[in-house]
Amino acid sequence: MNTVKTVLEVRAAVARARGEGKRIAFVPTMGNLHSGHAALVTKAAQRADFVVASIFVNPLQFGPSEDLDKYPRTLAADQEKLLEAGCHLLFAPNVEEMYPDGMGVQTRVSVPQLSEGLCGASRPGHFEGVATVVSKLFNMVQPDLAVFGQKDFQQLAVIRAMVRDLNMPIQIIGEPTVRAEDGLALSSRNGYLNAEQRATAPVVYRTLSQLADAIRQGRRDYPALIAEGQQALISAGLKPDYLEVRQALNLRTATDADRDLVILVAAYLGNTRLIDNLHLNLDAN
């Protein structure tokens, strides 16, 4: 696996692979990789001949009071994980390479509606930062397909809409959330949890699972279900940011008639913000 740091280098490497008739897959990350990221790379390697991953901690998607400065940078360990997962090329640019004229004058990409509410309400400008950097990376790498984790369900919806609306010839693949044995969704931010918090954190997925079971059993009183779920989180020592039942396709508020649902949650455990979701198709066997 080669590591490059400039747009010229990544474009040259991809051009060589494409010249050899290879199909190009792309996995954008912010580094500090875990087995969830490895699963994305493995999926990409199954679907394409040449896998490009990127590591870039994007300042544009962090708010002023968020954890940009302390976000873990673990490049050497990340390179080993990517190599083991089947990555062929790592693109690891710095901020100056990504935003040569500075972020203040950077053209922004905004995806309306899907970026609003949920994490978009708690993190203003976050999804604009995500859409902008992913659009730039797509233009730099020009892959045939890109793989993203479903743990960031709203982000995946935003990226799908951006690709569709801007006519980007890229197939977007969503990979199921990878979980620890106790159900906690793997996340780089789990490293912020102390031992006691880590033991508590699986209540997030248990709460989602309990709500999903209630819906499968016929309950449709979503406000009451959400209130019960929030209370379960609070009783365990978490501070809910949101807990919602939405339509999976467009993230609009779910109605009694909807069959393809997603339950989404964000909650603080200490200073760490955990997010998770559970996709629920009532018509599936």
Solvent accessible surface area in square Angstrom, and as a share of the most:
residue,aa,sasa,rsa
1,M,72,0.32
2,N,101,0.52
3,T,49,0.28
4,V,20,0.11
5,K,121,0.51
6,T,48,0.28
7,V,23,0.13
8,L,149,0.74
9,E,79,0.36
10,V,0,0.00
11,R,114,0.42
12,A,45,0.35
13,A,10,0.08
14,V,8,0.04
15,A,63,0.49
16,R,152,0.55
17,A,4,0.03
18,R,97,0.36
19,G,69,0.67
20,E,118,0.53
21,G,68,0.65
22,K,72,0.30
23,R,98,0.36
24,I,0,0.00
25,A,0,0.00
26,F,0,0.00
27,V,0,0.00
28,P,22,0.14
29,T,15,0.09
30,M,38,0.17
31,G,2,0.02
32,N,31,0.16
33,L,12,0.06
34,H,41,0.18
35,S,67,0.43
36,G,10,0.10
37,H,31,0.14
38,A,30,0.23
39,A,26,0.20
40,L,17,0.08
41,V,0,0.00
42,T,56,0.32
43,K,52,0.22
44,A,0,0.00
45,A,39,0.31
46,Q,126,0.56
47,R,101,0.37
48,A,12,0.09
49,D,78,0.41
50,F,26,0.11
51,V,0,0.00
52,V,0,0.00
53,A,0,0.00
54,S,0,0.00
55,I,21,0.11
56,F,12,0.05
57,V,16,0.09
58,N,2,0.01
59,P,21,0.13
60,L,23,0.11
61,Q,19,0.08
62,F,22,0.09
63,G,22,0.21
64,P,152,0.96
65,S,110,0.71
66,E,58,0.26
67,D,20,0.11
68,L,43,0.21
69,D,139,0.72
70,K,128,0.54
71,Y,14,0.05
72,P,36,0.23
73,R,137,0.50
74,T,53,0.31
75,L,72,0.36
76,A,74,0.57
77,A,45,0.35
78,D,2,0.01
79,Q,52,0.23
80,E,113,0.51
81,K,76,0.32
82,L,3,0.01
83,L,103,0.51
84,E,146,0.65
85,A,17,0.13
86,G,28,0.27
87,C,5,0.03
88,H,75,0.34
89,L,3,0.01
90,L,0,0.00
91,F,0,0.00
92,A,13,0.10
93,P,10,0.06
94,N,89,0.46
95,V,54,0.31
96,E,117,0.53
97,E,52,0.23
98,M,0,0.00
99,Y,6,0.02
100,P,101,0.63
101,D,120,0.62
102,G,34,0.32
103,M,62,0.28
104,G,78,0.75
105,V,114,0.66
106,Q,37,0.17
107,T,108,0.63
108,R,103,0.38
109,V,30,0.17
110,S,78,0.50
111,V,10,0.06
112,P,97,0.61
113,Q,80,0.36
114,L,23,0.11
115,S,22,0.14
116,E,111,0.50
117,G,26,0.25
118,L,10,0.05
119,C,11,0.06
120,G,14,0.14
121,A,71,0.55
122,S,45,0.29
123,R,31,0.11
124,P,111,0.70
125,G,47,0.45
126,H,15,0.07
127,F,9,0.04
128,E,56,0.25
129,G,0,0.00
130,V,4,0.02
131,A,0,0.00
132,T,2,0.01
133,V,9,0.05
134,V,8,0.05
135,S,10,0.06
136,K,41,0.17
137,L,8,0.04
138,F,4,0.02
139,N,82,0.42
140,M,16,0.07
141,V,1,0.01
142,Q,113,0.50
143,P,6,0.04
144,D,38,0.20
145,L,0,0.00
146,A,0,0.00
147,V,0,0.00
148,F,9,0.04
149,G,20,0.19
150,Q,51,0.23
151,K,34,0.14
152,D,45,0.23
153,F,26,0.11
154,Q,7,0.03
155,Q,38,0.17
156,L,9,0.04
157,A,14,0.11
158,V,0,0.00
159,I,0,0.00
160,R,98,0.36
161,A,3,0.02
162,M,3,0.01
163,V,12,0.07
164,R,159,0.58
165,D,87,0.45
166,L,94,0.47
167,N,127,0.65
168,M,31,0.14
169,P,127,0.80
170,I,19,0.10
171,Q,77,0.34
172,I,19,0.10
173,I,18,0.09
174,G,15,0.15
175,E,25,0.11
176,P,85,0.53
177,T,33,0.19
178,V,47,0.27
179,R,65,0.24
180,A,28,0.22
181,E,190,0.85
182,D,69,0.36
183,G,8,0.08
184,L,9,0.04
185,A,5,0.04
186,L,37,0.18
187,S,27,0.17
188,S,13,0.09
189,R,51,0.19
190,N,24,0.12
191,G,68,0.65
192,Y,65,0.25
193,L,19,0.09
194,N,85,0.44
195,A,90,0.70
196,E,135,0.61
197,Q,40,0.18
198,R,74,0.27
199,A,80,0.62
200,T,34,0.20
201,A,0,0.00
202,P,4,0.03
203,V,17,0.10
204,V,4,0.02
205,Y,61,0.23
206,R,120,0.44
207,T,4,0.02
208,L,0,0.00
209,S,31,0.20
210,Q,109,0.49
211,L,8,0.04
212,A,0,0.00
213,D,63,0.33
214,A,16,0.13
215,I,0,0.00
216,R,134,0.49
217,Q,151,0.67
218,G,48,0.46
219,R,85,0.31
220,R,59,0.22
221,D,63,0.33
222,Y,14,0.05
223,P,107,0.67
224,A,43,0.33
225,L,2,0.01
226,I,30,0.15
227,A,57,0.44
228,E,89,0.40
229,G,3,0.02
230,Q,61,0.27
231,Q,101,0.45
232,A,36,0.28
233,L,0,0.00
234,I,90,0.46
235,S,87,0.56
236,A,38,0.29
237,G,54,0.52
238,L,6,0.03
239,K,143,0.61
240,P,30,0.19
241,D,48,0.25
242,Y,24,0.09
243,L,3,0.01
244,E,51,0.23
245,V,5,0.03
246,R,36,0.13
247,Q,39,0.17
248,A,11,0.09
249,L,159,0.79
250,N,31,0.16
251,L,9,0.05
252,R,135,0.49
253,T,96,0.56
254,A,9,0.07
255,T,72,0.42
256,D,99,0.51
257,A,86,0.67
258,D,30,0.16
259,R,103,0.38
260,D,56,0.29
261,L,0,0.00
262,V,0,0.00
263,I,0,0.00
264,L,5,0.03
265,V,1,0.01
266,A,0,0.00
267,A,0,0.00
268,Y,78,0.30
269,L,10,0.05
270,G,49,0.47
271,N,149,0.76
272,T,7,0.04
273,R,35,0.13
274,L,9,0.04
275,I,40,0.20
276,D,6,0.03
277,N,10,0.05
278,L,24,0.12
279,H,92,0.41
280,L,5,0.02
281,N,68,0.35
282,L,29,0.15
283,D,96,0.50
284,A,66,0.51
285,N,202,1.03
